[in-house]
Amino acid sequence: MYIYPDNLNAKATLWLWQLRDLAVIGIGLLIAVLALTQLGLFLPMVLVAAYAFLSIHLDGLSVLDFLSFVVSFYITEQQIFEWEDPT
């Protein structure tokens, strides 16, 4: 018997990334290594590492989604507090 999570509705994942993200990271890593060895540029490697960190998924939520929620809660959206008289 083969059991797949969420009745075949879940996205395919490998370790902490979705397969699409792993493909992007792999291709980006290949280009970054070529840029590092041929041109001496280290910036593409940093960009790939940043993308790999931001695309980590835990419990259906990526690090980038979490950071966007934090920014919207603390910076961009106004917090409304309503005070009521206890009497």
Rosetta blueprint (number, residue, H / E / L):
1 M L
2 Y L
3 I L
4 Y L
5 P H
6 D H
7 N H
8 L H
9 N L
10 A L
11 K L
12 A L
13 T E
14 L E
15 W L
16 L L
17 W E
18 Q E
19 L H
20 R H
21 D H
22 L H
23 A H
24 V H
25 I H
26 G H
27 I H
28 G H
29 L H
30 L H
31 I H
32 A H
33 V H
34 L H
35 A H
36 L H
37 T H
38 Q H
39 L L
40 G L
41 L L
42 F L
43 L H
44 P H
45 M H
46 V H
47 L H
48 V H
49 A H
50 A H
51 Y H
52 A H
53 F H
54 L H
55 S L
56 I L
57 H E
58 L E
59 D L
60 G L
61 L E
62 S E
63 V H
64 L H
65 D H
66 F H
67 L H
68 S H
69 F H
70 V H
71 V H
72 S H
73 F H
74 Y H
75 I H
76 T H
77 E L
78 Q L
79 Q L
80 I L
81 F L
82 E L
83 W L
84 E L
85 D L
86 P L
87 T L
